[in-house]
Amino acid sequence: MDLKQFLVQRLSLFFMLTTLITLVICVFGLCLDADARFGYDELLTPVRIAALCVIPTLVTYSSRELSPREMKVRMGLELVLIEAVVLALAFTSPAIDTDRASVVAAIAGSVLGIYVLARLFSWLHDSAQARELNAELARFQQLFEE
């Protein structure tokens, strides 16, 4: 994959993460502190978190095809880095009660869940594109066989 395609995928990932992070914040907010009210500046929180979480995904870029083992190692490193970024943000935020282990566990679990969902959505999208490309190739091949 060339760098341009990779960066376009990262942009797509950014928007997907922004949506998923917004949903998680909404669910936690409704469950834990439904009466809280925020200013407009808080609307940028999911955008900031998503932007910071896209940066660690750069470890999966390679100009050559990675072996499955290399890709798994890089994806593991990517997940660890994303968890570190989000937990660092949580521990530096005065609004998040990181003294409670359950809050930290919920944040880490949410990051894992969002990571899995983002990977799943990307895989589904890539699979659909591959099926479409294979169908086009089959039609093209039939033109030459006739």
Contacts in CASP RR format, 6 or more apart in sequence:
PFRMAT RR
TARGET T0000
AUTHOR 0000-0000-0000
METHOD contacts of the structure
MODEL  1
MDLKQFLVQRLSLFFMLTTLITLVICVFGLCLDADARFGYDELLTPVRIA
ALCVIPTLVTYSSRELSPREMKVRMGLELVLIEAVVLALAFTSPAIDTDR
ASVVAAIAGSVLGIYVLARLFSWLHDSAQARELNAELARFQQLFEE
1 61 0 8 1.000
2 63 0 8 1.000
3 61 0 8 1.000
3 63 0 8 1.000
6 61 0 8 1.000
9 122 0 8 1.000
10 54 0 8 1.000
10 57 0 8 1.000
10 58 0 8 1.000
12 122 0 8 1.000
13 54 0 8 1.000
13 57 0 8 1.000
13 118 0 8 1.000
13 122 0 8 1.000
14 50 0 8 1.000
14 51 0 8 1.000
14 54 0 8 1.000
15 50 0 8 1.000
16 118 0 8 1.000
16 121 0 8 1.000
16 122 0 8 1.000
17 49 0 8 1.000
17 50 0 8 1.000
17 53 0 8 1.000
17 54 0 8 1.000
17 114 0 8 1.000
17 118 0 8 1.000
18 46 0 8 1.000
18 47 0 8 1.000
18 50 0 8 1.000
20 114 0 8 1.000
20 117 0 8 1.000
20 118 0 8 1.000
21 46 0 8 1.000
21 49 0 8 1.000
21 50 0 8 1.000
21 53 0 8 1.000
21 114 0 8 1.000
22 46 0 8 1.000
24 110 0 8 1.000
24 114 0 8 1.000
25 45 0 8 1.000
25 46 0 8 1.000
28 106 0 8 1.000
28 110 0 8 1.000
29 36 0 8 1.000
49 86 0 8 1.000
49 89 0 8 1.000
52 85 0 8 1.000
52 89 0 8 1.000
53 82 0 8 1.000
53 85 0 8 1.000
53 86 0 8 1.000
55 85 0 8 1.000
56 78 0 8 1.000
56 81 0 8 1.000
56 82 0 8 1.000
56 85 0 8 1.000
57 78 0 8 1.000
57 82 0 8 1.000
59 74 0 8 1.000
59 77 0 8 1.000
59 78 0 8 1.000
59 81 0 8 1.000
60 71 0 8 1.000
60 74 0 8 1.000
60 75 0 8 1.000
60 78 0 8 1.000
62 70 0 8 1.000
62 74 0 8 1.000
66 74 0 8 1.000
75 119 0 8 1.000
79 112 0 8 1.000
79 115 0 8 1.000
82 111 0 8 1.000
82 115 0 8 1.000
83 108 0 8 1.000
83 111 0 8 1.000
83 112 0 8 1.000
86 107 0 8 1.000
86 108 0 8 1.000
86 111 0 8 1.000
87 104 0 8 1.000
87 107 0 8 1.000
87 108 0 8 1.000
87 111 0 8 1.000
90 96 0 8 1.000
90 98 0 8 1.000
90 103 0 8 1.000
90 104 0 8 1.000
90 107 0 8 1.000
91 98 0 8 1.000
96 103 0 8 1.000
96 107 0 8 1.000
97 103 0 8 1.000
98 104 0 8 1.000
END
